[in-house]
Amino acid sequence: MGVSERKKREFAQREADILNCAIELFRTKHPSLVKMDDIAKHLEIGRGTIYLHFKSKDDLMARIQYEDYVRLRERLEKAFDEKTAIEMSRRAIRAYIDHCLGDKHMYVVAKQCGVNLNIENVSDDLRKLLTDERSNRLSLLEKIYKQAKNENLINSRGTYPNVAVAWGMIRGAVEVILDGHFQNEIKSEKAYLDTIEHVLFFGLFSGGSKGET
């Protein structure tokens, strides 16, 4: 291995170490309370070294959020292994819930990073990555919606109202678990997931019709 290649690998490894250290600190303290000095101290490197990789803490938090978004999209993409819109939707729902609840701490860290970062203080390249990744996720949801429409399962309220409402309901259902609501009442996670699907696909009341999401 040449000197140049070795330096590139060392640079990439140090960047990964910075990200992992920040995530671990954010797990125990709110991101707003963690300083770049804290990260540098834990890694026993100079603060200036961190700025070789991230121009600001906002840049660092944006990177954490972006990588979490990529992991989510990769899970959602597996929904297209299914043949019908209902099965695609069901798999996408489970993929999202698994992403959020499979590592609750990581989900919370990424969410807090997104809420607390100043997007104007994020590098242009990373800001574009975040924007493009959001578009990629929306595109996946649109494809599932269009498949359902082709199968005559969807109401006539339009793509974005339907997708936004469904996404909001699922995200809210996840937040219920993360926030600790109904801890004593929700005995079975499987039953809870089944209920989420039932409400989305059939409505809250028995008069709801299949496909009206």
C-alpha positions in Angstrom: 0.0 0.0 0.0 1.4 3.4 -1.0 1.7 6.4 1.3 -1.1 8.2 -0.4 -3.5 5.3 -0.2 -2.6 4.7 3.5 -3.3 8.3 4.3 -6.7 8.2 2.6 -7.6 5.1 4.6 -6.5 6.7 7.8 -8.5 9.8 7.0 -11.6 7.8 6.4 -11.1 5.8 9.6 -10.7 8.9 11.6 -13.8 10.4 10.1 -15.7 7.3 11.0 -14.3 7.4 14.5 -15.5 11.0 14.9 -19.0 10.1 13.7 -19.2 7.1 16.0 -17.9 9.1 19.0 -20.4 11.9 18.4 -23.3 9.4 18.2 -22.2 7.8 21.4 -22.1 11.1 23.2 -25.4 12.2 21.7 -27.0 9.0 23.1 -26.3 10.1 26.6 -26.5 13.9 26.2 -28.6 16.1 24.0 -26.7 17.2 20.9 -27.0 20.8 21.8 -25.1 20.1 25.0 -22.2 18.3 23.3 -19.3 20.5 22.1 -16.7 19.7 19.5 -14.2 19.9 22.3 -16.0 17.0 24.0 -15.6 14.9 20.9 -11.9 15.8 20.5 -11.2 15.0 24.2 -12.8 11.6 24.0 -10.8 10.7 20.9 -7.7 12.3 22.2 -7.2 14.5 19.1 -7.1 18.2 18.6 -10.3 20.1 17.8 -8.7 21.3 14.6 -8.4 17.8 13.4 -12.2 17.4 13.6 -12.6 20.5 11.4 -10.6 18.8 8.7 -13.6 16.5 8.3 -16.5 18.6 9.3 -16.6 22.4 9.0 -19.0 22.7 12.0 -21.1 20.7 14.5 -24.0 21.4 12.2 -22.1 19.6 9.4 -21.5 16.7 11.7 -25.1 16.4 12.8 -26.2 16.7 9.2 -24.0 13.8 8.3 -25.4 11.7 11.0 -28.9 12.5 9.9 -28.0 11.8 6.2 -26.5 8.4 6.9 -29.6 7.4 8.9 -31.8 8.5 6.0 -29.8 6.3 3.7 -30.2 3.3 5.9 -33.9 3.9 6.0 -34.2 4.2 2.2 -32.3 1.0 1.8 -34.8 -0.8 4.0 -37.7 0.8 2.2 -36.4 -0.3 -1.2 -36.9 -3.9 -0.2 -40.6 -3.4 -0.4 -40.3 -3.6 -4.2 -39.5 -7.3 -3.9 -43.2 -7.8 -3.3 -45.7 -8.1 -6.2 -48.8 -6.3 -5.0 -49.4 -2.8 -3.6 -50.8 -4.1 -0.3 -47.7 -6.3 0.3 -45.4 -3.5 -0.8 -47.1 -1.1 1.6 -47.1 -3.7 4.4 -43.3 -4.4 3.9 -42.6 -0.6 3.8 -44.4 0.0 7.0 -42.5 -2.8 8.8 -39.3 -1.6 7.3 -39.9 1.9 8.7 -40.9 0.6 12.1 -38.0 -1.8 12.3 -35.6 1.1 11.4 -37.0 3.3 14.1 -37.5 0.7 16.9 -34.7 -1.7 16.0 -32.2 0.8 17.4 -34.3 3.4 19.3 -31.3 5.3 20.5 -29.9 5.8 16.9 -33.3 6.9 15.7 -33.6 9.5 18.5 -30.0 10.7 17.9 -30.6 11.2 14.2 -34.0 12.9 14.9 -32.4 15.3 17.4 -29.6 16.1 15.1 -32.1 17.0 12.4 -34.1 19.2 14.7 -31.1 21.0 16.2 -28.9 21.6 13.2 -28.8 25.0 11.4 -29.1 24.0 7.8 -27.6 27.3 6.7 -24.4 26.3 8.4 -24.2 23.0 6.6 -21.8 22.6 3.6 -23.4 22.9 0.2 -22.5 19.3 -0.8 -24.0 17.8 2.3 -27.1 20.0 2.1 -27.6 18.7 -1.5 -27.2 15.1 -0.3 -29.9 15.7 2.4 -32.3 17.2 -0.2 -31.6 14.4 -2.8 -32.1 11.7 -0.1 -35.5 13.2 0.9 -36.5 13.2 -2.8 -35.4 9.5 -3.1 -37.6 8.5 -0.2 -40.6 10.4 -1.6 -40.0 8.7 -4.9 -40.2 5.3 -3.3 -43.5 6.1 -1.5 -44.9 7.5 -4.8 -44.1 4.3 -6.6 -46.0 2.3 -4.0 -48.9 4.7 -4.2 -49.0 4.5 -8.0 -48.9 0.7 -7.9 -51.9 0.8 -5.5 -53.7 3.2 -7.8 -53.1 0.9 -10.8 -54.7 -1.8 -8.7 -57.7 0.4 -8.0 -57.1 0.4 -4.3 -56.6 4.1 -3.7 -59.1 6.9 -3.2 -59.1 10.1 -5.3 -57.6 12.5 -2.8 -54.3 12.7 -4.5 -50.7 11.4 -4.1 -49.3 13.7 -1.5 -52.3 13.9 0.8 -52.5 10.1 1.0 -48.8 9.6 1.3 -48.4 12.4 3.9 -51.3 11.2 6.0 -50.1 7.6 6.0 -46.5 8.6 6.8 -47.7 10.9 9.6 -49.8 8.1 11.1 -47.0 5.6 11.0 -44.5 8.1 12.4 -46.9 9.0 15.2 -47.4 5.4 16.1 -43.6 5.0 16.4 -43.4 8.1 18.6 -46.0 6.6 20.9 -43.7 3.7 21.7 -40.5 5.8 21.9 -42.2 8.4 24.2 -43.3 5.6 26.5 -47.0 6.2 26.2 -49.4 3.2 26.9 -46.5 1.2 28.3 -48.8 -0.8 30.6 -51.6 -1.0 28.0 -49.6 -2.2 24.9 -48.7 -5.8 25.9 -47.7 -7.1 22.5 -45.5 -5.4 19.9 -46.8 -7.7 17.2 -50.4 -6.9 18.0 -49.5 -3.2 18.0 -48.0 -3.5 14.5 -51.0 -5.4 13.3 -53.2 -2.6 14.6 -51.2 0.0 12.7 -51.7 -1.9 9.5 -55.4 -2.4 10.1 -56.1 1.2 10.8 -54.1 2.3 7.7 -55.6 -0.3 5.3 -59.2 -0.6 6.7 -59.8 2.5 8.8 -60.4 3.0 12.5 -64.0 1.8 12.4 -65.6 -1.3 11.0 -67.2 0.7 8.2 -63.8 1.5 6.7 -63.1 0.1 3.2 -60.0 -1.7 2.1 -57.4 0.4 0.3 -58.7 3.7 1.7 -55.4 4.9 3.1 
